[in-house]
Amino acid sequence: MIYCTAEFKAKEGKEEELFSVLQALEEPTHKEVGCIQYKVMRKIENPFAPGEHYGILFNEIWESVEIFEKHCQMPYIVEFFERECLSPDGLVEKYNVNIFE
């Protein structure tokens, strides 16, 4: 199995809009073959968890690297990154995607 964390920092004042856009990616992703978990979450403040973070996180589990890479090439995922992360008009200020085994 492959574990993925995808962090997103929204541009100022765009947190709710970005979270909503990311939530919309859950349903089609859950239908993908090999998706075990795909959940978007927000960081909450807690004195026992003082770590730095971009604020919004996808916690993902995939059956294999190949399936994860196929997911990354799905049209709706490519479109999200092009529109919201790479475009100067997008909702995302910063993002960070990592995979683990």
Secondary structure, 3 states (H helix, E strand, C coil): CEEEEEEEEECCCCHHHHHHHHHHHHHHHHCCCCEEEEEEEECCCCCCCCCCCCCEEEEEEECCHHHHHHHHCCHHHHHHHHHHHHCCCCCEEEEEEEEEC
